[in-house]
Amino acid sequence: MNQKELEQLTHDISETVFEKPFLDKVTFNNRLRTTGGRYIPSKRLIELNPKYYHELGYEELVGVIKHELCHYHLHIEGKGYQHRDPEFRQLLKRTDSPRFCNPLPSMNDKYAFIYQCNDCQHMYKRQRRVDVKRYRCGKCKGKLIQIKNAKKY
C-alpha cells in the first residue's frame, strides 16, 4: 500500500464511519515498534505502523485507522481524546473501533537466546547473550550450553 492509497483509505473510513471529513495528514512510520499507530495532536498527524498491514492484513489496519481517527475527531472537537476519557471510550464503542491492537506475530519470538543446563536440564530464555564460560546454572551450578542462536537482522 502506497501513500496515496493510505490517504484515500483514511478519508473513506472517516467519511463512512464518522461522517466527518479527515483534513490532515496520515503516514506510515517504520520506526513504530510496539504500537499500531499514534495520533500527534500538535501536528494533527496520524502515524501508522506498516508492520500491522504486512503481518496482520487489511482488516487490522482498518481497525488501527478507526482507533486513531477517534483520537483525531475528538481532538478537533475539543473533547477528551485520551484513552482514559469517557468520550473517547464511548466513540470507540459507537464506531466499533478496537481499544487495543493485536500483538504482532514477529514479536512473539522475543527470546533470541536459549540456554540449557547440562546437569539438571533447566532452560534459560534470554534476550541478551550470556557468557557460558563465566556463568553457571543457578539451580545446580552445572555448565550451560547454548540451544538457540540470535536472530539475524
GUKE-218726 format. One record per atom (N, C-alpha, C): residue number from 1; residue in three letters; atom name; x, y, z. Coordinates in Angstrom, 1 decimal, padded with zeros to 4 digits. Layout:
(r NUM ALA CA (X Y Z));
...
//
This chain:
(r 1 MET N (000.9 -001.2 000.0));
(r 1 MET CA (000.0 000.0 000.0));
(r 1 MET C (000.9 001.2 000.0));
(r 2 ASN N (000.6 002.1 -000.9));
(r 2 ASN CA (001.5 003.3 -001.0));
(r 2 ASN C (000.8 004.5 -000.3));
(r 3 GLN N (001.4 005.6 -000.3));
(r 3 GLN CA (000.9 006.8 000.5));
(r 3 GLN C (-000.4 007.3 000.0));
(r 4 LYS N (-000.6 007.3 -001.3));
(r 4 LYS CA (-001.9 007.8 -001.9));
(r 4 LYS C (-003.0 006.9 -001.5));
(r 5 GLU N (-002.8 005.5 -001.5));
(r 5 GLU CA (-003.9 004.6 -001.1));
(r 5 GLU C (-004.2 004.7 000.4));
(r 6 LEU N (-003.2 004.9 001.2));
(r 6 LEU CA (-003.4 005.1 002.6));
(r 6 LEU C (-004.2 006.3 002.9));
(r 7 GLU N (-003.9 007.4 002.3));
(r 7 GLU CA (-004.6 008.7 002.4));
(r 7 GLU C (-006.1 008.5 002.0));
(r 8 GLN N (-006.3 007.8 000.9));
(r 8 GLN CA (-007.7 007.6 000.4));
(r 8 GLN C (-008.5 006.7 001.3));
(r 9 LEU N (-007.8 005.6 001.8));
(r 9 LEU CA (-008.5 004.7 002.8));
(r 9 LEU C (-008.9 005.5 004.0));
(r 10 THR N (-008.0 006.3 004.6));
(r 10 THR CA (-008.3 007.1 005.8));
(r 10 THR C (-009.4 008.0 005.5));
(r 11 HIS N (-009.4 008.7 004.4));
(r 11 HIS CA (-010.5 009.6 004.1));
(r 11 HIS C (-011.9 008.9 003.9));
(r 12 ASP N (-011.8 007.7 003.3));
(r 12 ASP CA (-013.0 006.9 003.1));
(r 12 ASP C (-013.6 006.5 004.5));
(r 13 ILE N (-012.7 006.0 005.4));
(r 13 ILE CA (-013.2 005.5 006.7));
(r 13 ILE C (-013.7 006.6 007.5));
(r 14 SER N (-013.1 007.8 007.4));
(r 14 SER CA (-013.6 009.0 008.2));
(r 14 SER C (-015.0 009.4 007.7));
(r 15 GLU N (-015.2 009.4 006.4));
(r 15 GLU CA (-016.5 009.8 005.8));
(r 15 GLU C (-017.6 008.8 006.1));
(r 16 THR N (-017.3 007.5 006.0));
(r 16 THR CA (-018.3 006.5 006.2));
(r 16 THR C (-018.6 006.2 007.6));
(r 17 VAL N (-017.6 006.0 008.5));
(r 17 VAL CA (-017.8 005.6 009.9));
(r 17 VAL C (-018.1 006.8 010.7));
(r 18 PHE N (-017.3 007.9 010.6));
(r 18 PHE CA (-017.5 009.0 011.5));
(r 18 PHE C (-018.4 010.1 010.9));
(r 19 GLU N (-018.7 010.1 009.6));
(r 19 GLU CA (-019.4 011.0 008.8));
(r 19 GLU C (-018.9 012.4 009.0));
(r 20 LYS N (-017.6 012.5 009.0));
(r 20 LYS CA (-016.8 013.8 009.1));
(r 20 LYS C (-015.6 013.7 008.2));
(r 21 PRO N (-015.2 014.8 007.7));
(r 21 PRO CA (-014.0 014.8 006.8));
(r 21 PRO C (-012.7 014.7 007.6));
(r 22 PHE N (-011.7 014.0 007.0));
(r 22 PHE CA (-010.4 014.0 007.5));
(r 22 PHE C (-009.5 015.0 006.7));
(r 23 LEU N (-009.1 016.0 007.3));
(r 23 LEU CA (-008.5 017.1 006.6));
(r 23 LEU C (-006.9 017.2 006.7));
(r 24 ASP N (-006.4 016.3 007.5));
(r 24 ASP CA (-004.9 016.4 007.8));
(r 24 ASP C (-004.1 015.3 007.2));
(r 25 LYS N (-002.9 015.0 007.7));
(r 25 LYS CA (-002.0 014.0 007.1));
(r 25 LYS C (-002.0 012.7 007.8));
(r 26 VAL N (-001.8 011.6 007.1));
(r 26 VAL CA (-001.6 010.3 007.6));
(r 26 VAL C (-000.4 009.7 006.9));
(r 27 THR N (000.5 009.0 007.6));
(r 27 THR CA (001.7 008.4 007.0));
(r 27 THR C (002.0 007.1 007.7));
(r 28 PHE N (002.8 006.3 007.0));
(r 28 PHE CA (003.4 005.1 007.6));
(r 28 PHE C (004.7 005.5 008.3));
(r 29 ASN N (004.9 005.0 009.5));
(r 29 ASN CA (006.2 005.3 010.2));
(r 29 ASN C (006.8 004.0 010.6));
(r 30 ASN N (007.9 003.6 009.9));
(r 30 ASN CA (008.6 002.4 010.1));
(r 30 ASN C (009.3 002.3 011.4));
(r 31 ARG N (009.4 003.4 012.1));
(r 31 ARG CA (010.1 003.3 013.4));
(r 31 ARG C (009.2 002.9 014.6));
(r 32 LEU N (007.9 002.9 014.4));
(r 32 LEU CA (007.0 002.4 015.4));
(r 32 LEU C (007.2 000.9 015.6));
(r 33 ARG N (007.3 000.5 016.9));
(r 33 ARG CA (007.7 -000.9 017.2));
(r 33 ARG C (006.6 -001.6 017.9));
(r 34 THR N (006.0 -001.0 019.0));
(r 34 THR CA (005.1 -001.7 019.9));
(r 34 THR C (003.7 -001.2 019.7));
(r 35 THR N (003.4 -000.3 018.8));
(r 35 THR CA (002.0 000.2 018.7));
(r 35 THR C (001.6 000.1 017.3));
(r 36 GLY N (000.3 000.1 017.1));
(r 36 GLY CA (-000.3 000.0 015.7));
(r 36 GLY C (-000.3 001.4 015.0));
(r 37 GLY N (-000.4 002.4 015.9));
(r 37 GLY CA (-000.4 003.8 015.3));
(r 37 GLY C (-000.4 004.8 016.4));
(r 38 ARG N (-000.3 006.1 016.1));
(r 38 ARG CA (-000.4 007.1 017.0));
(r 38 ARG C (-000.9 008.4 016.4));
(r 39 TYR N (-001.5 009.2 017.2));
(r 39 TYR CA (-002.0 010.5 016.7));
(r 39 TYR C (-001.2 011.6 017.5));
(r 40 ILE N (-000.7 012.5 016.7));
(r 40 ILE CA (000.1 013.6 017.3));
(r 40 ILE C (-000.7 014.8 017.2));
(r 41 PRO N (-001.3 015.3 018.4));
(r 41 PRO CA (-002.2 016.4 018.3));
(r 41 PRO C (-001.5 017.7 017.9));
(r 42 SER N (-000.3 018.0 018.3));
(r 42 SER CA (000.3 019.2 017.9));
(r 42 SER C (000.5 019.4 016.4));
(r 43 LYS N (000.7 018.3 015.7));
(r 43 LYS CA (000.9 018.3 014.3));
(r 43 LYS C (-000.3 017.9 013.5));
(r 44 ARG N (-001.3 017.4 014.3));
(r 44 ARG CA (-002.6 016.9 013.7));
(r 44 ARG C (-002.2 015.8 012.6));
(r 45 LEU N (-001.4 014.9 013.0));
(r 45 LEU CA (-000.8 013.9 012.2));
(r 45 LEU C (-001.1 012.5 012.7));
(r 46 ILE N (-001.5 011.6 011.9));
(r 46 ILE CA (-001.7 010.2 012.3));
(r 46 ILE C (-000.5 009.4 011.6));
(r 47 GLU N (000.2 008.6 012.5));
(r 47 GLU CA (001.3 007.8 012.0));
(r 47 GLU C (000.8 006.3 012.3));
(r 48 LEU N (001.0 005.5 011.3));
(r 48 LEU CA (000.6 004.1 011.3));
(r 48 LEU C (001.8 003.2 011.2));
(r 49 ASN N (001.8 002.0 011.9));
(r 49 ASN CA (002.9 001.0 011.8));
(r 49 ASN C (002.6 000.1 010.6));
(r 50 PRO N (003.5 000.2 009.6));
(r 50 PRO CA (003.2 -000.7 008.4));
(r 50 PRO C (003.3 -002.2 008.6));
(r 51 LYS N (004.0 -002.6 009.7));
(r 51 LYS CA (004.1 -004.0 010.0));
(r 51 LYS C (002.7 -004.6 010.3));
(r 52 TYR N (001.8 -003.8 010.8));
(r 52 TYR CA (000.4 -004.3 011.1));
(r 52 TYR C (-000.3 -004.7 009.8));
(r 53 TYR N (000.0 -003.9 008.7));
(r 53 TYR CA (-000.6 -004.2 007.4));
(r 53 TYR C (000.0 -005.4 006.8));
(r 54 HIS N (001.4 -005.5 006.9));
(r 54 HIS CA (002.1 -006.6 006.3));
(r 54 HIS C (001.9 -007.9 007.0));
(r 55 GLU N (001.9 -007.9 008.3));
(r 55 GLU CA (001.8 -009.1 009.1));
(r 55 GLU C (000.4 -009.6 009.4));
(r 56 LEU N (-000.5 -008.6 009.7));
(r 56 LEU CA (-001.9 -009.0 010.1));
(r 56 LEU C (-003.0 -008.7 009.1));
(r 57 GLY N (-002.6 -007.9 008.1));
(r 57 GLY CA (-003.6 -007.7 007.0));
(r 57 GLY C (-004.4 -006.4 007.0));
(r 58 TYR N (-005.2 -006.3 006.0));
(r 58 TYR CA (-006.0 -005.1 005.7));
(r 58 TYR C (-007.0 -004.8 006.9));
(r 59 GLU N (-007.7 -005.8 007.4));
(r 59 GLU CA (-008.7 -005.6 008.4));
(r 59 GLU C (-008.1 -005.0 009.7));
(r 60 GLU N (-006.9 -005.5 010.1));
(r 60 GLU CA (-006.2 -004.9 011.3));
(r 60 GLU C (-005.8 -003.5 011.0));
(r 61 LEU N (-005.4 -003.1 009.8));
(r 61 LEU CA (-005.0 -001.8 009.5));
(r 61 LEU C (-006.2 -000.9 009.6));
(r 62 VAL N (-007.4 -001.3 009.1));
(r 62 VAL CA (-008.6 -000.5 009.2));
(r 62 VAL C (-009.0 -000.3 010.6));
(r 63 GLY N (-008.8 -001.3 011.5));
(r 63 GLY CA (-009.1 -001.1 012.9));
(r 63 GLY C (-008.2 -000.1 013.6));
(r 64 VAL N (-006.9 -000.1 013.2));
(r 64 VAL CA (-006.0 000.9 013.8));
(r 64 VAL C (-006.3 002.3 013.3));
(r 65 ILE N (-006.7 002.4 012.0));
(r 65 ILE CA (-007.0 003.7 011.5));
(r 65 ILE C (-008.3 004.2 012.2));
(r 66 LYS N (-009.3 003.4 012.4));
(r 66 LYS CA (-010.5 003.8 013.1));
(r 66 LYS C (-010.2 004.3 014.5));
(r 67 HIS N (-009.3 003.6 015.2));
(r 67 HIS CA (-008.9 004.0 016.6));
(r 67 HIS C (-008.2 005.3 016.6));
(r 68 GLU N (-007.3 005.5 015.6));
(r 68 GLU CA (-006.6 006.8 015.6));
(r 68 GLU C (-007.5 008.0 015.1));
(r 69 LEU N (-008.5 007.6 014.3));
(r 69 LEU CA (-009.5 008.7 013.9));
(r 69 LEU C (-010.4 009.1 015.1));
(r 70 CYS N (-010.6 008.2 016.0));
(r 70 CYS CA (-011.3 008.5 017.2));
(r 70 CYS C (-010.6 009.6 018.0));
(r 71 HIS N (-009.3 009.4 018.1));
(r 71 HIS CA (-008.4 010.4 018.8));
(r 71 HIS C (-008.5 011.7 018.0));
(r 72 TYR N (-008.4 011.6 016.7));
(r 72 TYR CA (-008.3 012.8 015.8));
(r 72 TYR C (-009.6 013.6 015.9));
(r 73 HIS N (-010.8 013.0 015.7));
(r 73 HIS CA (-012.0 013.8 015.7));
(r 73 HIS C (-012.4 014.4 017.0));
(r 74 LEU N (-012.1 013.6 018.1));
(r 74 LEU CA (-012.4 014.2 019.4));
(r 74 LEU C (-011.5 015.4 019.7));
(r 75 HIS N (-010.2 015.3 019.3));
(r 75 HIS CA (-009.3 016.4 019.5));
(r 75 HIS C (-009.8 017.7 018.7));
(r 76 ILE N (-010.2 017.5 017.5));
(r 76 ILE CA (-010.7 018.6 016.6));
(r 76 ILE C (-011.9 019.2 017.3));
(r 77 GLU N (-012.8 018.4 017.9));
(r 77 GLU CA (-014.0 019.0 018.5));
(r 77 GLU C (-013.7 019.5 019.9));
(r 78 GLY N (-012.5 019.4 020.4));
(r 78 GLY CA (-012.2 019.9 021.7));
(r 78 GLY C (-012.7 019.1 022.9));
(r 79 LYS N (-013.0 017.8 022.6));
(r 79 LYS CA (-013.4 016.9 023.7));
(r 79 LYS C (-012.2 016.0 024.1));
(r 80 GLY N (-012.5 015.2 025.1));
(r 80 GLY CA (-011.5 014.4 025.7));
(r 80 GLY C (-011.1 013.3 024.7));
(r 81 TYR N (-009.8 013.3 024.2));
(r 81 TYR CA (-009.4 012.4 023.2));
(r 81 TYR C (-008.4 011.3 023.7));
(r 82 GLN N (-008.1 011.3 025.0));
(r 82 GLN CA (-007.1 010.4 025.5));
(r 82 GLN C (-007.8 009.1 025.9));
(r 83 HIS N (-007.1 008.0 026.1));
(r 83 HIS CA (-007.6 006.7 026.4));
(r 83 HIS C (-008.5 006.7 027.6));
(r 84 ARG N (-008.2 007.5 028.6));
(r 84 ARG CA (-008.9 007.5 029.9));
(r 84 ARG C (-010.2 008.3 029.8));
(r 85 ASP N (-010.4 009.1 028.8));
(r 85 ASP CA (-011.6 009.9 028.8));
(r 85 ASP C (-012.8 009.2 028.4));
(r 86 PRO N (-014.0 009.5 029.0));
(r 86 PRO CA (-015.2 008.7 028.7));
(r 86 PRO C (-015.7 009.0 027.3));
(r 87 GLU N (-015.5 010.2 026.8));
(r 87 GLU CA (-015.9 010.5 025.4));
(r 87 GLU C (-015.2 009.6 024.4));
(r 88 PHE N (-013.9 009.4 024.7));
(r 88 PHE CA (-013.1 008.5 023.8));
(r 88 PHE C (-013.6 007.1 023.8));
(r 89 ARG N (-013.9 006.6 025.0));
(r 89 ARG CA (-014.4 005.2 025.1));
(r 89 ARG C (-015.8 005.0 024.5));
(r 90 GLN N (-016.6 006.0 024.6));
(r 90 GLN CA (-017.9 006.0 024.0));
(r 90 GLN C (-017.8 006.0 022.5));
(r 91 LEU N (-016.9 006.8 021.9));
(r 91 LEU CA (-016.8 006.8 020.5));
(r 91 LEU C (-016.2 005.5 020.0));
(r 92 LEU N (-015.3 004.9 020.7));
(r 92 LEU CA (-014.8 003.6 020.3));
(r 92 LEU C (-015.9 002.6 020.2));
(r 93 LYS N (-016.8 002.6 021.2));
(r 93 LYS CA (-017.9 001.6 021.1));
(r 93 LYS C (-018.9 001.9 020.0));
(r 94 ARG N (-019.2 003.2 019.8));
(r 94 ARG CA (-020.1 003.6 018.8));
(r 94 ARG C (-019.6 003.3 017.4));
(r 95 THR N (-018.3 003.4 017.1));
(r 95 THR CA (-017.8 003.2 015.8));
(r 95 THR C (-017.2 001.8 015.6));
(r 96 ASP N (-017.3 001.0 016.7));
(r 96 ASP CA (-016.8 -000.4 016.7));
(r 96 ASP C (-015.3 -000.4 016.3));
(r 97 SER N (-014.6 000.4 017.0));
(r 97 SER CA (-013.2 000.5 016.8));
(r 97 SER C (-012.5 -000.3 018.0));
(r 98 PRO N (-011.4 -000.9 017.7));
(r 98 PRO CA (-010.7 -001.7 018.7));
(r 98 PRO C (-010.0 -000.7 019.7));
(r 99 ARG N (-010.0 -001.2 021.0));
(r 99 ARG CA (-009.3 -000.4 022.0));
(r 99 ARG C (-007.9 -000.6 022.0));
(r 100 PHE N (-007.5 -001.9 021.7));
(r 100 PHE CA (-006.1 -002.3 021.6));
(r 100 PHE C (-005.9 -003.0 020.3));
(r 101 CYS N (-004.6 -003.0 019.8));
(r 101 CYS CA (-004.4 -003.7 018.6));
(r 101 CYS C (-003.8 -005.1 019.0));
(r 102 ASN N (-003.9 -006.0 018.1));
(r 102 ASN CA (-003.4 -007.4 018.4));
(r 102 ASN C (-001.9 -007.4 018.3));
(r 103 PRO N (-001.2 -008.3 019.1));
(r 103 PRO CA (000.2 -008.3 019.0));
(r 103 PRO C (000.7 -008.8 017.7));
(r 104 LEU N (001.9 -008.3 017.3));
(r 104 LEU CA (002.4 -008.7 016.0));
(r 104 LEU C (003.0 -010.1 016.1));
(r 105 PRO N (002.8 -011.0 015.1));
(r 105 PRO CA (003.4 -012.3 015.2));
(r 105 PRO C (004.9 -012.3 015.3));
(r 106 SER N (005.6 -011.3 014.7));
(r 106 SER CA (007.0 -011.2 014.7));
(r 106 SER C (007.5 -010.9 016.1));
(r 107 MET N (006.7 -010.4 017.0));
(r 107 MET CA (007.1 -010.0 018.3));
(r 107 MET C (007.0 -011.2 019.3));
(r 108 ASN N (006.3 -012.3 018.9));
(r 108 ASN CA (006.1 -013.4 019.8));
(r 108 ASN C (007.4 -014.1 020.1));
(r 109 ASP N (008.4 -014.1 019.2));
(r 109 ASP CA (009.6 -014.8 019.4));
(r 109 ASP C (010.7 -013.8 019.9));
(r 110 LYS N (010.5 -013.3 021.1));
(r 110 LYS CA (011.3 -012.2 021.6));
(r 110 LYS C (012.6 -012.7 022.3));
(r 111 TYR N (012.7 -014.0 022.6));
(r 111 TYR CA (013.9 -014.5 023.2));
(r 111 TYR C (014.9 -015.0 022.1));
(r 112 ALA N (016.0 -014.3 022.0));
(r 112 ALA CA (016.9 -014.6 020.9));
(r 112 ALA C (017.9 -015.7 021.3));
(r 113 PHE N (018.0 -015.9 022.6));
(r 113 PHE CA (019.0 -016.9 023.1));
(r 113 PHE C (018.3 -017.9 024.1));
(r 114 ILE N (018.5 -019.1 024.0));
(r 114 ILE CA (018.0 -020.1 024.9));
(r 114 ILE C (019.2 -021.0 025.4));
(r 115 TYR N (019.4 -021.1 026.7));
(r 115 TYR CA (020.5 -021.9 027.3));
(r 115 TYR C (019.9 -023.0 028.1));
(r 116 GLN N (020.6 -024.1 028.2));
(r 116 GLN CA (020.1 -025.3 029.0));
(r 116 GLN C (021.3 -025.8 029.8));
(r 117 CYS N (021.0 -026.1 031.1));
(r 117 CYS CA (022.0 -026.7 032.0));
(r 117 CYS C (022.3 -028.1 031.5));
(r 118 ASN N (023.5 -028.4 031.5));
(r 118 ASN CA (024.0 -029.8 031.1));
(r 118 ASN C (023.6 -030.8 032.2));
(r 119 ASP N (023.5 -030.4 033.4));
(r 119 ASP CA (023.2 -031.4 034.5));
(r 119 ASP C (021.7 -031.6 034.8));
(r 120 CYS N (021.0 -030.5 035.1));
(r 120 CYS CA (019.6 -030.6 035.5));
(r 120 CYS C (018.7 -030.3 034.4));
(r 121 GLN N (019.1 -029.9 033.2));
(r 121 GLN CA (018.3 -029.7 032.0));
(r 121 GLN C (017.4 -028.4 032.2));
(r 122 HIS N (017.7 -027.6 033.1));
(r 122 HIS CA (016.8 -026.4 033.3));
(r 122 HIS C (017.1 -025.4 032.1));
(r 123 MET N (016.0 -024.8 031.6));
(r 123 MET CA (016.1 -023.9 030.4));
(r 123 MET C (016.1 -022.5 030.9));
(r 124 TYR N (017.0 -021.7 030.2));
(r 124 TYR CA (017.1 -020.2 030.5));
(r 124 TYR C (016.8 -019.5 029.2));
(r 125 LYS N (015.8 -018.6 029.1));
(r 125 LYS CA (015.5 -017.8 027.9));
(r 125 LYS C (016.0 -016.4 028.2));
(r 126 ARG N (016.8 -015.9 027.3));
(r 126 ARG CA (017.4 -014.6 027.4));
(r 126 ARG C (017.3 -013.8 026.2));
(r 127 GLN N (017.1 -012.5 026.3));
(r 127 GLN CA (017.1 -011.6 025.2));
(r 127 GLN C (018.6 -011.2 024.8));
(r 128 ARG N (019.5 -011.2 025.8));
(r 128 ARG CA (020.9 -010.9 025.5));
(r 128 ARG C (021.7 -012.1 025.7));
(r 129 ARG N (022.9 -012.1 025.1));
(r 129 ARG CA (023.8 -013.2 025.1));
(r 129 ARG C (024.4 -013.4 026.5));
(r 130 VAL N (024.6 -014.6 026.9));
(r 130 VAL CA (025.2 -014.9 028.2));
(r 130 VAL C (026.6 -015.6 028.0));
(r 131 ASP N (027.6 -015.2 028.7));
(r 131 ASP CA (028.9 -015.8 028.5));
(r 131 ASP C (028.9 -017.2 029.3));
(r 132 VAL N (028.8 -018.3 028.5));
(r 132 VAL CA (028.7 -019.6 029.2));
(r 132 VAL C (030.0 -020.0 029.9));
(r 133 LYS N (031.1 -019.4 029.6));
(r 133 LYS CA (032.3 -019.7 030.3));
(r 133 LYS C (032.3 -019.0 031.7));
(r 134 ARG N (031.6 -018.0 031.8));
(r 134 ARG CA (031.6 -017.2 033.1));
(r 134 ARG C (030.4 -017.5 034.0));
(r 135 TYR N (029.3 -017.9 033.4));
(r 135 TYR CA (028.1 -018.1 034.2));
(r 135 TYR C (027.7 -019.6 034.3));
(r 136 ARG N (027.1 -020.0 035.4));
(r 136 ARG CA (026.7 -021.4 035.6));
(r 136 ARG C (025.2 -021.4 035.9));
(r 137 CYS N (024.6 -022.6 036.0));
(r 137 CYS CA (023.2 -022.8 036.3));
(r 137 CYS C (023.0 -022.3 037.7));
(r 138 GLY N (021.9 -021.6 037.9));
(r 138 GLY CA (021.5 -021.0 039.2));
(r 138 GLY C (020.9 -022.1 040.2));
(r 139 LYS N (020.5 -023.2 039.6));
(r 139 LYS CA (019.9 -024.3 040.4));
(r 139 LYS C (020.9 -025.3 041.0));
(r 140 CYS N (021.8 -025.7 040.1));
(r 140 CYS CA (022.7 -026.8 040.4));
(r 140 CYS C (024.2 -026.5 040.2));
(r 141 LYS N (024.5 -025.3 039.7));
(r 141 LYS CA (025.9 -024.9 039.4));
(r 141 LYS C (026.5 -025.7 038.2));
(r 142 GLY N (025.6 -026.3 037.4));
(r 142 GLY CA (026.1 -027.0 036.2));
(r 142 GLY C (026.5 -026.1 035.1));
(r 143 LYS N (027.1 -026.7 034.1));
(r 143 LYS CA (027.6 -025.9 032.9));
(r 143 LYS C (026.4 -025.6 032.0));
(r 144 LEU N (026.4 -024.4 031.4));
(r 144 LEU CA (025.3 -024.0 030.5));
(r 144 LEU C (025.8 -024.3 029.0));
(r 145 ILE N (024.8 -024.7 028.2));
(r 145 ILE CA (025.1 -024.8 026.8));
(r 145 ILE C (024.0 -024.0 026.0));
(r 146 GLN N (024.4 -023.4 024.9));
(r 146 GLN CA (023.5 -022.6 024.1));
(r 146 GLN C (022.7 -023.5 023.2));
(r 147 ILE N (021.4 -023.3 023.3));
(r 147 ILE CA (020.5 -024.1 022.4));
(r 147 ILE C (020.1 -023.4 021.2));
(r 148 LYS N (019.7 -022.1 021.3));
(r 148 LYS CA (019.2 -021.3 020.2));
(r 148 LYS C (020.1 -020.1 020.0));
(r 149 ASN N (020.4 -019.8 018.8));
(r 149 ASN CA (021.3 -018.6 018.5));
(r 149 ASN C (020.4 -017.4 018.2));
(r 150 ALA N (021.1 -016.2 018.1));
(r 150 ALA CA (020.4 -015.0 017.9));
(r 150 ALA C (019.8 -014.9 016.5));
(r 151 LYS N (018.7 -014.2 016.3));
(r 151 LYS CA (018.1 -013.9 015.0));
(r 151 LYS C (019.1 -013.0 014.3));
(r 152 LYS N (019.2 -013.2 013.0));
(r 152 LYS CA (020.0 -012.4 012.1));
(r 152 LYS C (019.1 -011.3 011.5));
(r 153 TYR N (019.5 -010.1 011.7));
(r 153 TYR CA (018.8 -008.9 011.1));
(r 153 TYR C (019.4 -008.4 009.9));
//
